[in-house]
Amino acid sequence: MLIVAVLAIFGFTRSGKSQFHFGNTLSQEERAFAVKYMEETRDGLIKDLEGLSQNQLQFRTAPDRWSIADCVEHIAVSESFLFQAV
């Protein structure tokens, strides 16, 4: 979901009322929206993680399932990759 949001925000520029096209630049409005959205989602994730113990962060519902820590690490690695790609 994060990947789709980043690509939607950074991969398109607005043209007209409802059409998007690929472009190399963002308007100031688009950039401000993207930065605000990313800051809000980052702050929300940090708030959600506050107070969790190491056991809670590492807990897996099954051996083949990801823990919260695994998910957060994946988000951080993917975000870094996406920023380099963009």
Residue pairs with C-beta under 8 A, 6 or more apart in sequence:
2 41
2 75
2 78
2 79
3 78
3 82
5 37
6 79
6 82
6 86
7 82
9 30
9 33
9 34
9 37
10 26
10 34
10 86
11 22
11 86
12 20
12 21
12 22
12 23
13 20
13 21
13 22
13 23
13 25
13 26
13 27
13 30
14 20
14 27
14 30
15 21
26 34
45 72
45 75
49 57
49 68
49 72
52 68
56 68
57 67
57 68
57 69
57 72
58 67
58 68
58 69
59 67
59 68
60 66
60 67
66 74
